Amino acid sequence: MTHGTNDRKGTGQTNKAGATSIPSVTADHVAALAAAVGLPLSPQRVAVVQPILAVWLADSAALNSLMQAEAHREVVPVTVLRHTPSDAGDC
């Protein structure tokens, strides 16, 4: 993202106002999250996932901040999710 300063190293995201919006994501965080959902990750996989997750979280926090601006208050999702009953008759 081009909004704010994203160091892409997992040390946090600084938004346009200069406030850090998300803490760093460490290998320990990744391992704990994986363990919490029963996903065994080797230390090598944790090392691969950690920088990706750090960037995703920082960028999602930046996008969240941007979309909360007054100019975007009326923006709605493009995809409308509807529940359509299946042919089997279950809902």
Biopython code that builds the backbone (N, CA, C, O; Angstrom):
import numpy as np
from Bio.PDB.StructureBuilder import StructureBuilder

atoms = [
    (1, "MET", "N", (0.832, -1.176, 0.000)),
    (1, "MET", "CA", (0.000, 0.000, 0.000)),
    (1, "MET", "C", (0.873, 1.234, 0.000)),
    (1, "MET", "O", (2.016, 1.206, 0.458)),
    (2, "THR", "N", (0.339, 2.287, -0.504)),
    (2, "THR", "CA", (1.087, 3.532, -0.549)),
    (2, "THR", "C", (0.674, 4.486, 0.543)),
    (2, "THR", "O", (1.164, 5.614, 0.582)),
    (3, "HIS", "N", (-0.215, 4.074, 1.435)),
    (3, "HIS", "CA", (-0.716, 4.942, 2.488)),
    (3, "HIS", "C", (0.163, 4.802, 3.711)),
    (3, "HIS", "O", (0.340, 3.699, 4.227)),
    (4, "GLY", "N", (0.709, 5.899, 4.178)),
    (4, "GLY", "CA", (1.528, 5.853, 5.378)),
    (4, "GLY", "C", (2.885, 5.231, 5.103)),
    (4, "GLY", "O", (3.333, 5.139, 3.960)),
    (5, "THR", "N", (3.517, 4.812, 6.170)),
    (5, "THR", "CA", (4.833, 4.207, 6.070)),
    (5, "THR", "C", (4.729, 2.761, 6.486)),
    (5, "THR", "O", (4.393, 2.466, 7.633)),
    (6, "ASN", "N", (5.012, 1.858, 5.572)),
    (6, "ASN", "CA", (4.965, 0.442, 5.881)),
    (6, "ASN", "C", (6.378, -0.086, 5.749)),
    (6, "ASN", "O", (6.935, -0.122, 4.652)),
    (7, "ASP", "N", (6.959, -0.495, 6.870)),
    (7, "ASP", "CA", (8.347, -0.928, 6.826)),
    (7, "ASP", "C", (8.506, -2.343, 6.292)),
    (7, "ASP", "O", (9.629, -2.773, 6.032)),
    (8, "ARG", "N", (7.408, -3.080, 6.123)),
    (8, "ARG", "CA", (7.403, -4.426, 5.558)),
    (8, "ARG", "C", (8.313, -5.403, 6.301)),
    (8, "ARG", "O", (8.679, -6.438, 5.745)),
    (9, "LYS", "N", (8.680, -5.100, 7.527)),
    (9, "LYS", "CA", (9.521, -5.999, 8.311)),
    (9, "LYS", "C", (8.797, -6.490, 9.552)),
    (9, "LYS", "O", (9.396, -7.151, 10.399)),
    (10, "GLY", "N", (7.522, -6.176, 9.667)),
    (10, "GLY", "CA", (6.758, -6.654, 10.812)),
    (10, "GLY", "C", (6.948, -5.841, 12.061)),
    (10, "GLY", "O", (6.608, -6.307, 13.149)),
    (11, "THR", "N", (7.485, -4.627, 11.948)),
    (11, "THR", "CA", (7.708, -3.813, 13.140)),
    (11, "THR", "C", (6.592, -2.832, 13.383)),
    (11, "THR", "O", (6.678, -2.009, 14.293)),
    (12, "GLY", "N", (5.543, -2.903, 12.586)),
    (12, "GLY", "CA", (4.395, -2.033, 12.804)),
    (12, "GLY", "C", (4.084, -1.183, 11.597)),
    (12, "GLY", "O", (4.902, -1.045, 10.687)),
    (13, "GLN", "N", (2.909, -0.622, 11.597)),
    (13, "GLN", "CA", (2.433, 0.222, 10.500)),
    (13, "GLN", "C", (2.181, 1.605, 11.051)),
    (13, "GLN", "O", (1.497, 1.756, 12.063)),
    (14, "THR", "N", (2.719, 2.607, 10.406)),
    (14, "THR", "CA", (2.453, 3.976, 10.808)),
    (14, "THR", "C", (1.494, 4.568, 9.803)),
    (14, "THR", "O", (1.780, 4.583, 8.606)),
    (15, "ASN", "N", (0.355, 5.058, 10.271)),
    (15, "ASN", "CA", (-0.627, 5.624, 9.359)),
    (15, "ASN", "C", (-0.308, 7.077, 9.065)),
    (15, "ASN", "O", (0.674, 7.617, 9.575)),
    (16, "LYS", "N", (-1.143, 7.721, 8.236)),
    (16, "LYS", "CA", (-0.897, 9.108, 7.840)),
    (16, "LYS", "C", (-0.819, 10.043, 9.033)),
    (16, "LYS", "O", (-0.103, 11.044, 8.991)),
    (17, "ALA", "N", (-1.537, 9.731, 10.082)),
    (17, "ALA", "CA", (-1.529, 10.572, 11.268)),
    (17, "ALA", "C", (-0.305, 10.310, 12.140)),
    (17, "ALA", "O", (-0.091, 11.009, 13.131)),
    (18, "GLY", "N", (0.495, 9.314, 11.781)),
    (18, "GLY", "CA", (1.700, 9.006, 12.527)),
    (18, "GLY", "C", (1.498, 8.043, 13.676)),
    (18, "GLY", "O", (2.428, 7.805, 14.447)),
    (19, "ALA", "N", (0.312, 7.483, 13.812)),
    (19, "ALA", "CA", (0.029, 6.551, 14.905)),
    (19, "ALA", "C", (0.230, 5.125, 14.429)),
    (19, "ALA", "O", (-0.189, 4.764, 13.330)),
    (20, "THR", "N", (0.869, 4.320, 15.253)),
    (20, "THR", "CA", (1.041, 2.920, 14.915)),
    (20, "THR", "C", (-0.286, 2.217, 15.117)),
    (20, "THR", "O", (-0.870, 2.278, 16.199)),
    (21, "SER", "N", (-0.764, 1.545, 14.071)),
    (21, "SER", "CA", (-2.085, 0.953, 14.133)),
    (21, "SER", "C", (-2.061, -0.546, 14.377)),
    (21, "SER", "O", (-3.101, -1.137, 14.668)),
    (22, "ILE", "N", (-0.891, -1.176, 14.266)),
    (22, "ILE", "CA", (-0.824, -2.615, 14.511)),
    (22, "ILE", "C", (0.576, -2.938, 15.052)),
    (22, "ILE", "O", (1.573, -2.438, 14.533)),
    (23, "PRO", "N", (0.647, -3.766, 16.086)),
    (23, "PRO", "CA", (1.962, -4.121, 16.625)),
    (23, "PRO", "C", (2.705, -5.076, 15.693)),
    (23, "PRO", "O", (2.133, -5.603, 14.738)),
    (24, "SER", "N", (3.952, -5.284, 15.977)),
    (24, "SER", "CA", (4.748, -6.192, 15.157)),
    (24, "SER", "C", (4.225, -7.618, 15.263)),
    (24, "SER", "O", (3.615, -8.000, 16.262)),
    (25, "VAL", "N", (4.474, -8.393, 14.224)),
    (25, "VAL", "CA", (4.094, -9.799, 14.189)),
    (25, "VAL", "C", (5.391, -10.593, 14.232)),
    (25, "VAL", "O", (6.222, -10.497, 13.329)),
    (26, "THR", "N", (5.554, -11.372, 15.285)),
    (26, "THR", "CA", (6.779, -12.149, 15.450)),
    (26, "THR", "C", (6.553, -13.607, 15.069)),
    (26, "THR", "O", (5.418, -14.046, 14.884)),
    (27, "ALA", "N", (7.632, -14.336, 14.956)),
    (27, "ALA", "CA", (7.544, -15.769, 14.692)),
    (27, "ALA", "C", (6.774, -16.468, 15.817)),
    (27, "ALA", "O", (6.034, -17.419, 15.568)),
    (28, "ASP", "N", (6.947, -15.998, 17.044)),
    (28, "ASP", "CA", (6.202, -16.572, 18.173)),
    (28, "ASP", "C", (4.698, -16.366, 18.009)),
    (28, "ASP", "O", (3.911, -17.254, 18.336)),
    (29, "HIS", "N", (4.291, -15.188, 17.500)),
    (29, "HIS", "CA", (2.870, -14.936, 17.249)),
    (29, "HIS", "C", (2.330, -15.914, 16.213)),
    (29, "HIS", "O", (1.262, -16.498, 16.399)),
    (30, "VAL", "N", (3.067, -16.089, 15.126)),
    (30, "VAL", "CA", (2.635, -16.997, 14.060)),
    (30, "VAL", "C", (2.506, -18.418, 14.594)),
    (30, "VAL", "O", (1.514, -19.097, 14.331)),
    (31, "ALA", "N", (3.501, -18.861, 15.338)),
    (31, "ALA", "CA", (3.468, -20.218, 15.897)),
    (31, "ALA", "C", (2.283, -20.382, 16.856)),
    (31, "ALA", "O", (1.623, -21.421, 16.850)),
    (32, "ALA", "N", (2.012, -19.367, 17.677)),
    (32, "ALA", "CA", (0.895, -19.444, 18.623)),
    (32, "ALA", "C", (-0.443, -19.466, 17.886)),
    (32, "ALA", "O", (-1.337, -20.227, 18.256)),
    (33, "LEU", "N", (-0.590, -18.647, 16.853)),
    (33, "LEU", "CA", (-1.830, -18.648, 16.072)),
    (33, "LEU", "C", (-2.037, -19.993, 15.387)),
    (33, "LEU", "O", (-3.147, -20.525, 15.379)),
    (34, "ALA", "N", (-0.972, -20.541, 14.815)),
    (34, "ALA", "CA", (-1.072, -21.837, 14.146)),
    (34, "ALA", "C", (-1.457, -22.930, 15.146)),
    (34, "ALA", "O", (-2.310, -23.770, 14.858)),
    (35, "ALA", "N", (-0.832, -22.914, 16.309)),
    (35, "ALA", "CA", (-1.143, -23.910, 17.335)),
    (35, "ALA", "C", (-2.595, -23.772, 17.811)),
    (35, "ALA", "O", (-3.257, -24.772, 18.090)),
    (36, "ALA", "N", (-3.086, -22.532, 17.904)),
    (36, "ALA", "CA", (-4.452, -22.303, 18.379)),
    (36, "ALA", "C", (-5.499, -22.901, 17.457)),
    (36, "ALA", "O", (-6.590, -23.257, 17.901)),
    (37, "VAL", "N", (-5.175, -23.013, 16.178)),
    (37, "VAL", "CA", (-6.138, -23.588, 15.225)),
    (37, "VAL", "C", (-5.750, -25.004, 14.810)),
    (37, "VAL", "O", (-6.316, -25.556, 13.867)),
    (38, "GLY", "N", (-4.785, -25.590, 15.516)),
    (38, "GLY", "CA", (-4.405, -26.973, 15.247)),
    (38, "GLY", "C", (-3.629, -27.157, 13.957)),
    (38, "GLY", "O", (-3.716, -28.213, 13.329)),
    (39, "LEU", "N", (-2.880, -26.159, 13.555)),
    (39, "LEU", "CA", (-2.095, -26.222, 12.327)),
    (39, "LEU", "C", (-0.611, -26.319, 12.691)),
    (39, "LEU", "O", (0.018, -25.314, 13.022)),
    (40, "PRO", "N", (-0.063, -27.517, 12.628)),
    (40, "PRO", "CA", (1.346, -27.652, 12.991)),
    (40, "PRO", "C", (2.242, -27.031, 11.911)),
    (40, "PRO", "O", (2.206, -27.440, 10.751)),
    (41, "LEU", "N", (3.030, -26.057, 12.302)),
    (41, "LEU", "CA", (3.973, -25.429, 11.371)),
    (41, "LEU", "C", (5.393, -25.660, 11.862)),
    (41, "LEU", "O", (5.700, -25.449, 13.035)),
    (42, "SER", "N", (6.241, -26.088, 10.965)),
    (42, "SER", "CA", (7.654, -26.238, 11.306)),
    (42, "SER", "C", (8.265, -24.848, 11.466)),
    (42, "SER", "O", (7.713, -23.873, 10.955)),
    (43, "PRO", "N", (9.379, -24.743, 12.157)),
    (43, "PRO", "CA", (10.042, -23.442, 12.281)),
    (43, "PRO", "C", (10.363, -22.817, 10.919)),
    (43, "PRO", "O", (10.341, -21.595, 10.771)),
    (44, "GLN", "N", (10.657, -23.654, 9.937)),
    (44, "GLN", "CA", (10.944, -23.139, 8.594)),
    (44, "GLN", "C", (9.701, -22.502, 7.975)),
    (44, "GLN", "O", (9.798, -21.449, 7.344)),
    (45, "ARG", "N", (8.536, -23.126, 8.147)),
    (45, "ARG", "CA", (7.286, -22.568, 7.612)),
    (45, "ARG", "C", (6.887, -21.305, 8.363)),
    (45, "ARG", "O", (6.397, -20.351, 7.760)),
    (46, "VAL", "N", (7.096, -21.297, 9.676)),
    (46, "VAL", "CA", (6.816, -20.096, 10.469)),
    (46, "VAL", "C", (7.651, -18.934, 9.927)),
    (46, "VAL", "O", (7.155, -17.815, 9.796)),
    (47, "ALA", "N", (8.913, -19.203, 9.615)),
    (47, "ALA", "CA", (9.800, -18.156, 9.087)),
    (47, "ALA", "C", (9.317, -17.631, 7.742)),
    (47, "ALA", "O", (9.537, -16.463, 7.422)),
    (48, "VAL", "N", (8.664, -18.476, 6.953)),
    (48, "VAL", "CA", (8.125, -18.048, 5.656)),
    (48, "VAL", "C", (6.832, -17.257, 5.851)),
    (48, "VAL", "O", (6.615, -16.247, 5.182)),
    (49, "VAL", "N", (5.981, -17.711, 6.758)),
    (49, "VAL", "CA", (4.671, -17.104, 6.972)),
    (49, "VAL", "C", (4.767, -15.756, 7.688)),
    (49, "VAL", "O", (3.997, -14.846, 7.383)),
    (50, "GLN", "N", (5.685, -15.617, 8.622)),
    (50, "GLN", "CA", (5.764, -14.414, 9.467)),
    (50, "GLN", "C", (5.855, -13.113, 8.677)),
    (50, "GLN", "O", (5.059, -12.214, 8.948)),
    (51, "PRO", "N", (6.764, -12.947, 7.723)),
    (51, "PRO", "CA", (6.813, -11.659, 7.020)),
    (51, "PRO", "C", (5.580, -11.407, 6.150)),
    (51, "PRO", "O", (5.175, -10.259, 5.966)),
    (52, "ILE", "N", (4.992, -12.460, 5.623)),
    (52, "ILE", "CA", (3.779, -12.301, 4.810)),
    (52, "ILE", "C", (2.626, -11.832, 5.691)),
    (52, "ILE", "O", (1.922, -10.884, 5.345)),
    (53, "LEU", "N", (2.433, -12.496, 6.830)),
    (53, "LEU", "CA", (1.362, -12.119, 7.744)),
    (53, "LEU", "C", (1.567, -10.695, 8.268)),
    (53, "LEU", "O", (0.605, -9.940, 8.409)),
    (54, "ALA", "N", (2.801, -10.337, 8.552)),
    (54, "ALA", "CA", (3.093, -8.981, 9.040)),
    (54, "ALA", "C", (2.654, -7.926, 8.022)),
    (54, "ALA", "O", (2.056, -6.915, 8.389)),
    (55, "VAL", "N", (2.951, -8.165, 6.754)),
    (55, "VAL", "CA", (2.564, -7.213, 5.704)),
    (55, "VAL", "C", (1.052, -7.202, 5.525)),
    (55, "VAL", "O", (0.449, -6.135, 5.415)),
    (56, "TRP", "N", (0.433, -8.382, 5.495)),
    (56, "TRP", "CA", (-1.030, -8.446, 5.334)),
    (56, "TRP", "C", (-1.731, -7.680, 6.443)),
    (56, "TRP", "O", (-2.631, -6.884, 6.176)),
    (57, "LEU", "N", (-1.331, -7.912, 7.676)),
    (57, "LEU", "CA", (-1.985, -7.242, 8.796)),
    (57, "LEU", "C", (-1.755, -5.735, 8.768)),
    (57, "LEU", "O", (-2.680, -4.960, 9.013)),
    (58, "ALA", "N", (-0.541, -5.325, 8.475)),
    (58, "ALA", "CA", (-0.249, -3.889, 8.401)),
    (58, "ALA", "C", (-1.041, -3.229, 7.283)),
    (58, "ALA", "O", (-1.607, -2.152, 7.473)),
    (59, "ASP", "N", (-1.085, -3.868, 6.120)),
    (59, "ASP", "CA", (-1.833, -3.298, 4.997)),
    (59, "ASP", "C", (-3.335, -3.302, 5.253)),
    (59, "ASP", "O", (-4.031, -2.370, 4.850)),
    (60, "SER", "N", (-3.843, -4.334, 5.916)),
    (60, "SER", "CA", (-5.277, -4.356, 6.211)),
    (60, "SER", "C", (-5.625, -3.273, 7.228)),
    (60, "SER", "O", (-6.696, -2.672, 7.146)),
    (61, "ALA", "N", (-4.740, -3.018, 8.178)),
    (61, "ALA", "CA", (-4.974, -1.941, 9.146)),
    (61, "ALA", "C", (-4.957, -0.584, 8.438)),
    (61, "ALA", "O", (-5.767, 0.289, 8.751)),
    (62, "ALA", "N", (-4.047, -0.408, 7.495)),
    (62, "ALA", "CA", (-3.979, 0.849, 6.743)),
    (62, "ALA", "C", (-5.238, 1.040, 5.898)),
    (62, "ALA", "O", (-5.788, 2.140, 5.844)),
    (63, "LEU", "N", (-5.691, -0.019, 5.243)),
    (63, "LEU", "CA", (-6.912, 0.067, 4.448)),
    (63, "LEU", "C", (-8.115, 0.339, 5.338)),
    (63, "LEU", "O", (-8.986, 1.130, 4.979)),
    (64, "ASN", "N", (-8.169, -0.305, 6.488)),
    (64, "ASN", "CA", (-9.254, -0.067, 7.429)),
    (64, "ASN", "C", (-9.290, 1.402, 7.848)),
    (64, "ASN", "O", (-10.360, 2.010, 7.878)),
    (65, "SER", "N", (-8.143, 1.970, 8.167)),
    (65, "SER", "CA", (-8.084, 3.382, 8.546)),
    (65, "SER", "C", (-8.551, 4.274, 7.406)),
    (65, "SER", "O", (-9.312, 5.217, 7.622)),
    (66, "LEU", "N", (-8.100, 3.980, 6.207)),
    (66, "LEU", "CA", (-8.485, 4.766, 5.034)),
    (66, "LEU", "C", (-9.993, 4.707, 4.806)),
    (66, "LEU", "O", (-10.625, 5.731, 4.548)),
    (67, "MET", "N", (-10.566, 3.514, 4.902)),
    (67, "MET", "CA", (-11.981, 3.342, 4.603)),
    (67, "MET", "C", (-12.888, 3.911, 5.691)),
    (67, "MET", "O", (-14.087, 4.074, 5.466)),
    (68, "GLN", "N", (-12.339, 4.212, 6.856)),
    (68, "GLN", "CA", (-13.127, 4.825, 7.915)),
    (68, "GLN", "C", (-13.222, 6.337, 7.762)),
    (68, "GLN", "O", (-13.938, 6.993, 8.519)),
    (69, "ALA", "N", (-12.507, 6.893, 6.792)),
    (69, "ALA", "CA", (-12.555, 8.339, 6.558)),
    (69, "ALA", "C", (-13.953, 8.749, 6.107)),
    (69, "ALA", "O", (-14.672, 7.966, 5.487)),
    (70, "GLU", "N", (-14.322, 9.965, 6.421)),
    (70, "GLU", "CA", (-15.657, 10.479, 6.098)),
    (70, "GLU", "C", (-15.977, 10.331, 4.614)),
    (70, "GLU", "O", (-17.120, 10.039, 4.263)),
    (71, "ALA", "N", (-15.005, 10.523, 3.747)),
    (71, "ALA", "CA", (-15.226, 10.449, 2.300)),
    (71, "ALA", "C", (-15.674, 9.068, 1.842)),
    (71, "ALA", "O", (-16.259, 8.929, 0.768)),
    (72, "HIS", "N", (-15.403, 8.050, 2.649)),
    (72, "HIS", "CA", (-15.729, 6.674, 2.257)),
    (72, "HIS", "C", (-16.883, 6.073, 3.056)),
    (72, "HIS", "O", (-17.138, 4.874, 2.948)),
    (73, "ARG", "N", (-17.579, 6.871, 3.846)),
    (73, "ARG", "CA", (-18.642, 6.357, 4.712)),
    (73, "ARG", "C", (-19.782, 5.703, 3.939)),
    (73, "ARG", "O", (-20.429, 4.792, 4.456)),
    (74, "GLU", "N", (-20.035, 6.141, 2.731)),
    (74, "GLU", "CA", (-21.155, 5.613, 1.947)),
    (74, "GLU", "C", (-20.753, 4.468, 1.023)),
    (74, "GLU", "O", (-21.599, 3.935, 0.304)),
    (75, "VAL", "N", (-19.483, 4.081, 1.028)),
    (75, "VAL", "CA", (-19.016, 2.992, 0.178)),
    (75, "VAL", "C", (-19.554, 1.674, 0.725)),
    (75, "VAL", "O", (-19.465, 1.403, 1.923)),
    (76, "VAL", "N", (-20.104, 0.871, -0.153)),
    (76, "VAL", "CA", (-20.635, -0.432, 0.248)),
    (76, "VAL", "C", (-19.914, -1.523, -0.541)),
    (76, "VAL", "O", (-19.331, -1.235, -1.587)),
    (77, "PRO", "N", (-19.942, -2.755, -0.068)),
    (77, "PRO", "CA", (-19.276, -3.839, -0.795)),
    (77, "PRO", "C", (-19.838, -4.017, -2.198)),
    (77, "PRO", "O", (-21.033, -3.836, -2.434)),
    (78, "VAL", "N", (-18.967, -4.370, -3.109)),
    (78, "VAL", "CA", (-19.383, -4.624, -4.483)),
    (78, "VAL", "C", (-20.082, -5.967, -4.577)),
    (78, "VAL", "O", (-21.043, -6.117, -5.330)),
    (79, "THR", "N", (-19.617, -6.922, -3.834)),
    (79, "THR", "CA", (-20.198, -8.264, -3.855)),
    (79, "THR", "C", (-21.313, -8.348, -2.828)),
    (79, "THR", "O", (-21.096, -8.093, -1.644)),
    (80, "VAL", "N", (-22.480, -8.696, -3.273)),
    (80, "VAL", "CA", (-23.613, -8.888, -2.383)),
    (80, "VAL", "C", (-23.760, -10.384, -2.152)),
    (80, "VAL", "O", (-23.933, -11.153, -3.098)),
    (81, "LEU", "N", (-23.693, -10.784, -0.917)),
    (81, "LEU", "CA", (-23.806, -12.196, -0.573)),
    (81, "LEU", "C", (-25.254, -12.517, -0.252)),
    (81, "LEU", "O", (-25.858, -11.890, 0.619)),
    (82, "ARG", "N", (-25.811, -13.498, -0.959)),
    (82, "ARG", "CA", (-27.179, -13.916, -0.727)),
    (82, "ARG", "C", (-27.204, -15.413, -0.472)),
    (82, "ARG", "O", (-26.399, -16.167, -1.020)),
    (83, "HIS", "N", (-28.120, -15.821, 0.350)),
    (83, "HIS", "CA", (-28.292, -17.243, 0.618)),
    (83, "HIS", "C", (-29.359, -17.769, -0.338)),
    (83, "HIS", "O", (-30.493, -17.290, -0.348)),
    (84, "THR", "N", (-28.983, -18.746, -1.129)),
    (84, "THR", "CA", (-29.932, -19.363, -2.054)),
    (84, "THR", "C", (-30.103, -20.819, -1.639)),
    (84, "THR", "O", (-29.119, -21.554, -1.550)),
    (85, "PRO", "N", (-31.325, -21.243, -1.387)),
    (85, "PRO", "CA", (-31.545, -22.639, -0.994)),
    (85, "PRO", "C", (-31.039, -23.590, -2.082)),
    (85, "PRO", "O", (-31.154, -23.305, -3.274)),
    (86, "SER", "N", (-30.489, -24.700, -1.662)),
    (86, "SER", "CA", (-29.986, -25.684, -2.615)),
    (86, "SER", "C", (-31.143, -26.480, -3.213)),
    (86, "SER", "O", (-32.276, -26.394, -2.738)),
    (87, "ASP", "N", (-30.856, -27.243, -4.243)),
    (87, "ASP", "CA", (-31.863, -28.082, -4.885)),
    (87, "ASP", "C", (-32.374, -29.169, -3.937)),
    (87, "ASP", "O", (-33.472, -29.691, -4.131)),
    (88, "ALA", "N", (-31.595, -29.507, -2.926)),
    (88, "ALA", "CA", (-31.990, -30.568, -1.999)),
    (88, "ALA", "C", (-33.055, -30.098, -1.014)),
    (88, "ALA", "O", (-33.592, -30.894, -0.245)),
    (89, "GLY", "N", (-33.355, -28.806, -1.041)),
    (89, "GLY", "CA", (-34.401, -28.298, -0.178)),
    (89, "GLY", "C", (-33.934, -27.865, 1.197)),
    (89, "GLY", "O", (-34.740, -27.390, 1.997)),
    (90, "ASP", "N", (-32.642, -28.018, 1.494)),
    (90, "ASP", "CA", (-32.163, -27.557, 2.790)),
    (90, "ASP", "C", (-31.799, -26.086, 2.708)),
    (90, "ASP", "O", (-31.402, -25.594, 1.652)),
    (91, "CYS", "N", (-31.932, -25.398, 3.810)),
    (91, "CYS", "CA", (-31.651, -23.953, 3.842)),
    (91, "CYS", "C", (-30.496, -23.672, 4.742)),
    (91, "CYS", "O", (-30.105, -22.516, 4.902)),
]
sb = StructureBuilder()
sb.init_structure("model")
sb.init_model(0)
sb.init_chain("A")
sb.init_seg("    ")
for serial, (resi, resn, name, xyz) in enumerate(atoms, 1):
    if name == "N":
        sb.init_residue(resn, " ", resi, " ")
    sb.init_atom(name, np.array(xyz, "f"), 0.0, 1.0, " ", f" {name:<3s}", serial, name[0])
structure = sb.get_structure()
